[in-house]
Amino acid sequence: MTDDKPTTGGVPVPVTPAGATSGAPAEFPPAAPAGRGMFGNQGTGDVSGFGGLVRRHHVVEDAPRPYGGYFDEVRDALEEAYPAFGEAIEKVVVDRGELTLHIRPERIAEVCQVMRDDPALRFELCSSVSGVDYLGADARRLHVVYHLTSMTYRRQVRLEAAVTAEEPHLPTVTSVYPTADWQEREVYDMFGVIFDGHPALTRILMPDDWEGHPQRKDYPLGGVPVEYKGAEIPPPDKRRSYQ
């Protein structure tokens, strides 16, 4: 065993290599600017190759008509069945073969009700409710995405509603889609979106007394050390930054 590999009871103890920057990105808050690097990497040289990534901001705009496929039929049916269509729908986007209706937050439950019940729509299943944090790219950074499926017509559509981190409130859709119960709880737990009217909005993954919401992009990495066959792997915020 060499001198630069100190041991404790025969188990190697990690040391900081000469010339390396010790600590992790979380030790330098704020980490990296939104849209640059990966996991808040500082500098350019981490060995994963992700440190130099620059993600371009994609502007989401209304799609021109005709959309193609059944997308026009879905839009027309919703517009006919829902008198408040013009007030509730912020934009209609067709991208990567998916139809997305961007909904005003306060209208999301109403739109879901129409999407489920109207005979020309019949989106009976909400298969997923998920969250996205567009930190640095959108003033209303917290987006909630609903994937709806029509088993009658074999169609799919996405609904998306955006709220601010300061006022992260959305009406619950559990009265329309009971499957959204635990899915909304997960979005609340991970992103901090509050679903008003939810029957039991409690954490589902983290402990009840946990502070913060781990999938927000400004949440520190943190973590706990992991022991593996006698060696200890430090948590992400204590690992060496490769420079």
Secondary structure as UniProt FT lines:
FT   TURN            3..4
FT   STRAND          7..8
FT   TURN            9..10
FT   STRAND          11..12
FT   TURN            18..19
FT   HELIX           25..27
FT   TURN            34..35
FT   TURN            39..40
FT   TURN            47..48
FT   TURN            51..52
FT   TURN            69..70
FT   HELIX           71..81
FT   TURN            83..84
FT   HELIX           85..88
FT   STRAND          89..95
FT   TURN            96..97
FT   STRAND          98..103
FT   HELIX           105..107
FT   HELIX           108..117
FT   TURN            119..121
FT   STRAND          125..133
FT   TURN            135..137
FT   STRAND          142..150
FT   TURN            151..154
FT   STRAND          155..163
FT   STRAND          169..171
FT   TURN            174..176
FT   TURN            178..179
FT   HELIX           180..191
FT   STRAND          194..196
FT   TURN            199..200
FT   TURN            208..209
FT   TURN            214..215
FT   TURN            217..218
FT   STRAND          226..228
FT   TURN            229..230
FT   STRAND          231..233
FT   HELIX           236..238
//
